């Protein structure tokens, strides 16, 4: 019988090569999103396609399957150990990846690079027709992925499972239905509230260089390690990990708005702190990776909203902010906080407040389902988008650039991703409740600047757990309950009811 440790070492080395190729692909994508000229898109597509094809070859090598089978037969690792979890998750991913033909993987990669640049041009020119053929090709490829993976109930199940392990379309739809009813009721009450925010408190002229310094000071104080990460600029803020000590976040700056860079940087910083605090001895293995995108989003939402938008947080940071931005000297802190937390239905998802944000996600989820099922012709997507924005948010969409062309995700071929944003909000509220059960009121922790304790709790309970559990199992272990929208609804009612002085 072969030595299980030797088999495991061989398997781990092979997986390390696959991970290295994956991070090389991430480097290309980071470059694409930040500094690459648009004219380089076609060749960049070839580069990315080759790298991802090689990664697919490494991961689906028949020898990997043989090693997995031998290790499973040996049953040498204690259940729940890092080795056992890694083998289990490598098996899960191997069984999925071997179903995808190499050509399909390469076609998806090359299409995503070229489609992204077509999307940039289409949005810039407000011309959906320029993007439509690429959108159709992207969905056609994702239909092939769903068919290759297989599914029992809905092809969307196969796609969402790539981002949120174990999630089912019907369950997500039910969660969204219940949440939508609560949100719409709250939004209508807030619209009629006698007290409304004065948005001039966060509008004006805010020096970009001062913004860069301020958000860097904030996010590093919260726990982002600048020696192991970089803060860059991108049209669409994101976080990506290029290596065990190389976590990149990007943000965007608006001179006329204070909150844009602050919110996006703290948000992406929350993602980065997750990636910077996974187990370094297992980095790149399932036990040294984030769990799912929904859980990842819970971390960014927690820092952005449940800490970064609170009065307790700003009581300490207000003098610092006024030092960077003298024009805030005559702004009342309560007026500033009201504007920072204003609940106002809007066009753009990334600018949406935390009350209306989930409705933006539900619209995308419903459209993706209709497109994937063949119920929504590509010519009709802009109109369908506009109708839902009017119905759910009461917002008129003036053009496609601020309508169905506003997000980068479809151009990148990540269909099934959007629901993880709303699930992340749900998870964040439930995790925050458990954190306060263990450490005490969040306001007290923030008032005392106990960010290390907060981050330590998150690392112990979430970051260091890797992919030991499914999202449902993790939430049940950490909070003692199954995932529920109750905590999110209660949190939103409390926050916005207090701000607007009404009963929600």
C-alpha positions as CSV (number, residue, x, y, z in Angstrom):
1,X,0.0,0.0,0.0
2,X,1.5,3.4,-1.0
3,X,2.3,5.8,1.8
4,X,-0.7,8.2,2.2
5,X,1.6,11.0,3.2
6,X,3.6,10.6,0.0
7,X,0.4,10.4,-2.0
8,X,-0.8,13.6,-0.3
9,X,2.5,15.4,-0.9
10,X,2.3,14.5,-4.6
11,X,-1.3,15.7,-4.9
12,X,-0.6,18.9,-3.0
13,X,2.3,19.7,-5.3
14,X,0.1,19.2,-8.3
15,X,-2.6,21.4,-6.9
16,X,0.0,24.0,-6.0
17,X,0.8,24.3,-9.7
18,X,-2.8,24.7,-10.6
19,X,-3.1,27.4,-8.0
20,X,0.0,29.2,-9.3
21,X,-1.5,29.3,-12.8
22,X,-4.8,30.6,-11.3
23,X,-2.9,33.5,-9.6
24,X,-1.1,34.2,-12.9
25,X,-4.5,34.5,-14.5
26,X,-5.5,36.9,-11.7
27,X,-2.4,39.1,-12.4
28,X,-3.5,39.4,-16.0
29,X,-7.1,40.2,-15.0
30,X,-5.8,42.8,-12.5
31,X,-3.8,44.4,-15.2
32,X,-6.7,44.3,-17.5
33,X,-9.0,46.1,-15.0
34,X,-6.5,48.8,-14.0
35,X,-4.0,49.8,-16.6
36,X,-4.2,47.7,-19.8
37,X,-5.0,49.7,-23.0
38,X,-8.3,48.7,-24.6
39,X,-6.5,47.9,-27.9
40,X,-4.6,45.0,-26.1
41,X,-7.8,43.1,-25.4
42,X,-7.6,40.6,-28.2
43,X,-4.1,39.4,-27.4
44,X,-4.8,39.5,-23.7
45,X,-7.7,37.2,-24.4
46,X,-5.2,34.7,-26.0
47,X,-2.8,35.0,-23.0
48,X,-5.6,34.5,-20.5
49,X,-7.0,31.6,-22.5
50,X,-3.7,29.8,-22.6
51,X,-3.1,30.2,-18.9
52,X,-6.6,29.0,-17.9
53,X,-6.3,26.1,-20.3
54,X,-3.0,25.1,-18.7
55,X,-4.6,25.4,-15.3
56,X,-7.5,23.2,-16.4
57,X,-5.1,20.6,-17.7
58,X,-3.2,20.5,-14.4
59,X,-6.3,20.2,-12.3
60,X,-8.0,17.6,-14.5
61,X,-4.9,15.5,-15.1
62,X,-5.9,11.8,-14.8
63,X,-3.1,11.3,-12.3
64,X,-4.9,13.8,-9.9
65,X,-8.0,11.5,-10.1
66,X,-5.8,8.5,-9.3
67,X,-4.2,10.1,-6.3
68,X,-7.6,11.2,-5.0
69,X,-8.9,7.7,-5.3
70,X,-5.9,6.2,-3.6
71,X,-6.1,8.6,-0.7
72,X,-9.9,8.1,-0.3
73,X,-9.3,4.3,-0.3
74,X,-6.6,4.7,2.3
75,X,-8.8,6.7,4.6
76,X,-5.7,7.8,6.5
77,X,-6.7,11.3,7.6
78,X,-8.9,12.1,10.6
79,X,-12.3,13.5,9.7
80,X,-12.2,17.3,9.9
81,X,-8.4,17.5,9.6
82,X,-6.9,19.9,7.1
83,X,-5.8,17.0,4.9
84,X,-9.2,15.4,4.9
85,X,-11.0,18.7,4.1
86,X,-8.5,19.4,1.3
87,X,-8.9,15.9,-0.3
88,X,-12.7,16.2,-0.1
89,X,-12.8,19.6,-1.7
90,X,-10.2,18.7,-4.3
91,X,-12.4,15.8,-5.2
92,X,-15.5,18.0,-5.4
93,X,-13.8,20.4,-7.7
94,X,-12.0,17.7,-9.8
95,X,-15.3,16.0,-10.5
96,X,-16.7,19.3,-11.7
97,X,-13.8,20.3,-13.8
98,X,-13.3,17.1,-15.6
99,X,-16.8,17.6,-17.0
100,X,-15.7,20.8,-18.8
101,X,-13.9,20.4,-22.1
102,X,-10.6,22.3,-22.4
103,X,-11.9,24.2,-25.4
104,X,-14.9,25.4,-23.5
105,X,-12.7,26.7,-20.7
106,X,-10.5,28.6,-23.2
107,X,-13.5,29.9,-25.1
108,X,-15.0,31.3,-21.9
109,X,-11.7,33.0,-20.9
110,X,-11.1,34.6,-24.3
111,X,-14.7,35.7,-24.6
112,X,-14.7,37.3,-21.2
113,X,-11.7,39.4,-22.0
114,X,-13.1,40.6,-25.3
115,X,-16.6,41.0,-23.9
116,X,-15.3,43.2,-21.1
117,X,-13.8,45.6,-23.5
118,X,-16.9,45.6,-25.7
119,X,-18.9,46.4,-22.6
120,X,-16.6,49.3,-21.7
121,X,-17.1,50.7,-25.2
122,X,-20.9,50.0,-25.2
123,X,-21.4,51.7,-21.9
124,X,-19.2,54.7,-22.9
125,X,-21.3,55.1,-26.0
126,X,-24.6,54.2,-24.4
127,X,-25.1,51.6,-27.1
128,X,-26.5,48.3,-26.0
129,X,-26.3,46.9,-29.6
130,X,-22.5,46.9,-29.4
131,X,-22.6,44.6,-26.4
132,X,-25.6,42.4,-27.3
133,X,-23.7,39.8,-29.4
134,X,-21.1,39.4,-26.7
135,X,-23.8,39.0,-24.0
136,X,-25.5,36.3,-26.1
137,X,-22.2,34.5,-26.6
138,X,-21.5,34.7,-22.9
139,X,-24.8,33.2,-21.9
140,X,-24.6,30.5,-24.6
141,X,-21.2,29.5,-23.1
142,X,-22.7,29.4,-19.6
143,X,-25.5,27.3,-20.8
144,X,-22.9,24.8,-22.0
145,X,-21.3,24.9,-18.5
146,X,-24.6,24.2,-16.8
147,X,-25.2,21.3,-19.2
148,X,-21.7,19.9,-18.6
149,X,-22.0,20.1,-14.8
150,X,-25.5,18.7,-14.8
151,X,-28.4,19.7,-12.5
152,X,-31.6,18.2,-11.2
153,X,-34.1,21.1,-11.1
154,X,-32.7,24.2,-12.8
155,X,-29.7,25.0,-15.0
156,X,-29.1,28.0,-12.7
157,X,-28.4,25.6,-9.9
158,X,-25.2,24.5,-11.7
159,X,-24.0,28.1,-12.1
160,X,-24.8,29.5,-8.7
161,X,-23.1,26.5,-7.0
162,X,-19.8,27.7,-8.5
163,X,-20.0,30.8,-6.2
164,X,-22.2,29.6,-3.3
165,X,-21.7,25.9,-2.6
166,X,-25.0,24.1,-2.1
167,X,-27.2,27.0,-3.0
168,X,-30.4,26.2,-4.9
169,X,-32.3,28.5,-7.1
170,X,-35.7,27.8,-5.6
171,X,-34.3,28.5,-2.1
172,X,-32.7,31.8,-3.1
173,X,-35.9,32.8,-4.9
174,X,-37.9,32.2,-1.7
175,X,-35.5,34.1,0.5
176,X,-35.6,37.0,-2.0
177,X,-39.4,37.0,-2.1
178,X,-39.7,37.3,1.6
179,X,-37.0,39.9,1.9
180,X,-38.4,41.9,-1.0
181,X,-41.8,42.3,0.7
182,X,-40.1,43.7,3.9
183,X,-37.8,46.0,1.9
184,X,-40.6,47.5,-0.2
185,X,-42.7,48.2,2.8
186,X,-39.8,49.9,4.6
187,X,-38.9,52.0,1.5
188,X,-42.5,53.3,1.1
189,X,-42.6,54.3,4.8
190,X,-39.3,56.1,4.5
191,X,-40.4,58.0,1.4
192,X,-43.3,59.4,3.5
193,X,-41.2,60.2,6.6
194,X,-41.3,63.9,7.6
195,X,-37.5,63.9,8.3
196,X,-35.3,63.6,5.2
197,X,-31.5,63.9,4.8
198,X,-29.7,66.9,3.4
199,X,-27.3,65.4,0.9
200,X,-25.2,68.5,0.7
201,X,-23.5,67.3,3.9
202,X,-21.4,64.8,1.8
203,X,-21.4,66.8,-1.4
204,X,-18.9,69.4,-2.5
205,X,-15.3,69.4,-3.6
206,X,-13.2,66.8,-1.8
207,X,-9.5,66.7,-2.9
208,X,-8.7,63.4,-4.4
209,X,-5.2,63.2,-2.9
210,X,-6.7,63.9,0.5
211,X,-9.3,61.2,-0.1
212,X,-6.5,58.7,-0.9
213,X,-4.7,59.4,2.3
214,X,-7.8,59.4,4.4
215,X,-9.2,56.0,3.2
216,X,-5.8,54.4,3.5
217,X,-5.6,55.5,7.1
218,X,-9.0,54.2,7.8
219,X,-8.7,50.8,6.2
220,X,-5.2,50.1,7.7
221,X,-6.5,51.0,11.1
222,X,-9.3,48.5,10.7
223,X,-6.8,45.8,9.8
224,X,-5.8,45.9,6.2
225,X,-2.1,45.1,6.0
226,X,-0.4,47.4,3.5
227,X,2.8,45.4,3.6
228,X,0.8,42.5,2.1
229,X,-1.6,44.4,-0.1
230,X,-2.1,47.3,-2.5
231,X,-4.8,49.9,-2.9
232,X,-5.3,50.8,-6.5
233,X,-7.9,52.5,-8.8
234,X,-10.5,50.9,-11.1
235,X,-13.7,51.9,-12.7
236,X,-15.4,49.0,-10.9
237,X,-13.8,48.5,-7.4
238,X,-12.8,44.9,-6.6
239,X,-10.5,42.7,-4.5
240,X,-8.2,40.0,-5.9
241,X,-5.5,37.8,-4.4
242,X,-2.4,37.3,-6.4
243,X,-0.4,35.3,-3.8
244,X,-0.1,34.6,-0.1
245,X,1.2,38.1,0.6
246,X,-0.3,40.0,-2.3
247,X,-3.9,41.0,-1.9
248,X,-5.0,43.9,-4.2
249,X,-8.0,46.1,-3.7
250,X,-9.1,48.9,-5.9
251,X,-11.4,51.8,-5.3
252,X,-12.8,54.8,-7.2
253,X,-12.7,58.5,-6.3
254,X,-15.3,61.2,-7.0
255,X,-14.3,64.7,-6.2
256,X,-17.9,65.8,-5.7
257,X,-18.9,63.0,-3.3
258,X,-17.2,62.1,0.1
259,X,-18.8,58.7,0.5
260,X,-17.9,57.0,-2.8
261,X,-14.2,56.3,-2.1
262,X,-14.8,55.8,1.6
263,X,-17.5,53.2,1.2
264,X,-15.8,51.3,-1.6
265,X,-12.4,51.2,0.1
266,X,-13.8,49.9,3.4
267,X,-15.9,47.4,1.5
268,X,-13.0,46.1,-0.5
269,X,-10.8,46.2,2.6
270,X,-13.3,43.8,4.3
271,X,-12.7,41.4,1.4
272,X,-9.0,41.9,1.7
273,X,-8.9,41.2,5.5
274,X,-10.6,37.9,4.8
275,X,-8.0,36.9,2.3
276,X,-5.1,38.2,4.4
277,X,-6.3,36.2,7.4
278,X,-6.8,32.7,5.9
279,X,-4.5,30.0,7.2
280,X,-1.1,30.8,5.7
281,X,0.2,27.2,6.2
282,X,-2.6,26.1,4.0
283,X,-2.6,28.9,1.5
284,X,-3.9,27.9,-1.9
285,X,-5.4,24.7,-0.5
286,X,-9.1,24.5,0.3
287,X,-8.4,25.0,4.0
288,X,-6.4,28.1,3.1
289,X,-9.1,29.7,0.8
290,X,-12.2,31.7,1.4
291,X,-15.4,29.6,1.6
292,X,-17.8,31.2,-0.9
293,X,-18.5,34.5,-2.4
294,X,-21.6,35.0,-0.2
295,X,-19.5,34.5,2.9
296,X,-16.8,36.7,1.4
297,X,-19.4,39.4,0.8
298,X,-20.6,39.1,4.4
299,X,-17.1,40.3,5.5
300,X,-17.0,43.3,3.2
301,X,-20.6,44.3,4.1
302,X,-19.9,43.9,7.8
303,X,-17.0,46.4,7.8
304,X,-18.6,48.8,5.3
305,X,-22.1,49.0,6.9
306,X,-22.2,47.6,10.4
307,X,-19.1,49.5,11.4
308,X,-18.2,52.1,8.8
309,X,-21.7,53.8,8.7
310,X,-22.3,53.9,12.5
311,X,-22.3,57.0,14.7
312,X,-19.9,55.3,17.1
313,X,-17.3,54.9,14.3
314,X,-17.6,58.4,13.1
315,X,-17.4,60.0,16.6
316,X,-13.7,58.9,16.6
317,X,-13.0,59.6,12.9
318,X,-14.8,62.9,12.6
319,X,-11.9,65.0,13.9
320,X,-9.6,63.1,11.5
321,X,-11.9,63.6,8.6
322,X,-12.1,67.4,9.3
323,X,-8.3,67.5,9.3
324,X,-8.2,66.1,5.8
325,X,-11.3,68.1,4.6
326,X,-11.6,71.5,6.1
327,X,-14.9,72.1,4.4
328,X,-16.5,69.6,6.9
329,X,-15.7,72.0,9.8
330,X,-19.2,73.5,9.7
331,X,-21.0,70.3,8.9
332,X,-23.0,68.8,11.7
333,X,-22.1,65.2,12.5
334,X,-25.7,64.0,12.7
335,X,-26.4,65.6,9.3
336,X,-23.4,64.0,7.9
337,X,-24.4,60.5,9.2
338,X,-27.9,60.9,7.9
339,X,-26.6,61.7,4.4
340,X,-24.1,58.8,4.6
341,X,-27.0,56.4,5.4
342,X,-29.7,58.0,3.3
343,X,-32.2,55.5,1.9
344,X,-33.0,56.7,-1.6
345,X,-34.0,54.4,-4.5
346,X,-31.4,55.0,-7.2
347,X,-30.2,53.8,-10.6
348,X,-26.8,52.5,-9.9
349,X,-26.2,49.3,-7.8
350,X,-22.7,50.2,-6.6
351,X,-24.0,53.5,-5.3
352,X,-27.1,52.1,-3.6
353,X,-27.7,52.4,0.1
354,X,-27.9,49.2,2.2
355,X,-31.7,49.3,2.4
356,X,-32.4,49.4,-1.4
357,X,-29.3,47.5,-2.5
358,X,-30.8,44.0,-2.3
359,X,-33.6,45.0,-4.7
360,X,-30.9,45.8,-7.3
361,X,-29.7,42.2,-6.8
362,X,-33.1,40.7,-7.1
363,X,-33.7,42.4,-10.4
364,X,-30.5,40.9,-11.8
365,X,-31.3,37.5,-10.4
366,X,-34.7,37.4,-12.1
367,X,-33.3,38.6,-15.4
368,X,-30.5,36.0,-15.4
369,X,-33.1,33.3,-14.8
370,X,-35.3,34.5,-17.7
371,X,-32.3,34.8,-20.1
372,X,-30.9,31.4,-19.1
373,X,-34.4,29.8,-19.5
374,X,-34.8,31.4,-22.9
375,X,-37.8,33.4,-21.8
376,X,-36.2,36.8,-22.4
377,X,-35.0,37.6,-25.9
378,X,-31.7,39.6,-26.0
379,X,-33.3,42.5,-27.8
380,X,-35.8,42.9,-24.9
381,X,-33.3,43.0,-22.0
382,X,-33.1,46.8,-21.8
383,X,-36.9,47.1,-21.6
384,X,-37.2,44.3,-19.1
385,X,-34.5,45.9,-16.9
386,X,-36.2,49.3,-17.1
387,X,-39.6,47.8,-16.2
388,X,-38.3,46.1,-13.0
389,X,-36.5,49.3,-11.9
390,X,-39.8,51.1,-12.2
391,X,-41.7,48.4,-10.4
392,X,-39.3,47.6,-7.5
393,X,-37.6,50.9,-7.0
394,X,-39.9,53.5,-8.6
395,X,-36.9,54.7,-10.7
396,X,-37.1,55.7,-14.3
397,X,-34.0,54.4,-16.3
398,X,-32.9,57.2,-18.7
399,X,-30.4,55.2,-20.8
400,X,-28.8,51.8,-21.1
401,X,-25.4,53.0,-19.8
402,X,-27.1,53.5,-16.4
403,X,-29.4,50.6,-17.0
404,X,-28.6,47.1,-18.2
405,X,-25.0,48.1,-19.1
406,X,-24.0,49.4,-15.6
407,X,-22.4,46.1,-14.3
408,X,-19.3,44.4,-15.5
409,X,-20.3,40.9,-14.3
410,X,-22.2,39.7,-17.4
411,X,-19.3,40.7,-19.6
412,X,-17.0,38.6,-17.5
413,X,-19.2,35.5,-17.8
414,X,-20.0,35.2,-14.1
415,X,-23.7,34.2,-14.3
416,X,-25.1,33.1,-10.9
417,X,-22.8,35.5,-9.0
418,X,-25.2,38.4,-8.2
419,X,-27.3,36.5,-5.6
420,X,-24.2,36.2,-3.4
421,X,-24.3,39.9,-2.8
422,X,-27.7,39.8,-1.1
423,X,-26.8,36.5,0.7
424,X,-23.7,38.3,2.0
425,X,-25.9,41.0,3.5
426,X,-28.0,38.4,5.2
427,X,-25.0,36.5,6.5
428,X,-23.3,39.7,7.7
429,X,-26.3,40.6,10.0
430,X,-26.4,37.1,11.4
431,X,-22.7,37.0,12.0
432,X,-22.8,40.4,13.7
433,X,-25.5,39.2,16.1
434,X,-23.3,36.2,17.0
435,X,-20.2,38.4,17.4
436,X,-22.1,40.6,19.9
437,X,-23.3,37.6,21.8
438,X,-19.7,36.6,22.3
439,X,-17.8,39.9,22.6
440,X,-20.5,42.4,23.7
441,X,-22.3,45.3,21.9
442,X,-20.6,46.3,18.7
443,X,-20.9,50.0,19.6
444,X,-18.8,49.3,22.7
445,X,-16.2,47.5,20.7
446,X,-15.9,50.2,18.1
447,X,-15.9,53.0,20.8
448,X,-12.9,51.3,22.3
449,X,-11.3,50.8,18.9
450,X,-11.1,47.0,19.6
451,X,-10.8,46.3,15.9
452,X,-8.2,43.6,16.6
453,X,-10.7,41.7,18.8
454,X,-13.4,42.1,16.1
455,X,-11.1,40.8,13.4
456,X,-9.8,38.1,15.7
457,X,-13.3,36.8,16.2
458,X,-14.0,36.8,12.4
459,X,-10.7,35.1,11.7
460,X,-11.3,32.3,14.3
461,X,-14.8,31.6,13.3
462,X,-14.8,32.3,9.6
463,X,-11.4,33.1,7.9
464,X,-9.4,30.3,9.4
465,X,-12.1,27.7,8.7
466,X,-11.4,27.7,5.0
467,X,-13.7,25.3,3.2
468,X,-14.3,23.0,6.2
469,X,-18.0,23.6,6.1
470,X,-20.7,24.6,3.6
471,X,-22.1,28.1,4.1
472,X,-25.2,26.7,5.8
473,X,-23.0,24.5,8.1
474,X,-20.7,27.4,9.0
475,X,-23.6,29.7,9.8
476,X,-25.2,27.1,12.0
477,X,-21.9,26.4,13.8
478,X,-21.1,30.1,14.4
479,X,-24.6,31.4,15.2
480,X,-26.4,28.3,16.3
481,X,-29.2,28.8,13.7
482,X,-29.8,28.2,10.1
483,X,-29.4,31.1,7.7
484,X,-32.3,33.5,8.1
485,X,-33.3,36.9,6.8
486,X,-34.7,37.9,10.2
487,X,-31.5,39.4,11.5
488,X,-31.0,41.5,8.4
489,X,-34.6,42.8,8.4
490,X,-34.4,43.6,12.2
491,X,-31.1,45.4,11.7
492,X,-32.4,47.5,8.8
493,X,-35.6,48.4,10.7
494,X,-33.6,49.5,13.7
495,X,-31.0,51.5,11.8
496,X,-33.3,53.3,9.4
497,X,-36.2,53.6,11.8
498,X,-33.8,55.5,14.1
499,X,-32.4,57.6,11.4
500,X,-35.7,58.7,10.0
501,X,-37.5,58.8,13.3
502,X,-40.3,56.4,12.3
503,X,-41.5,53.0,13.2
504,X,-40.6,50.4,10.6
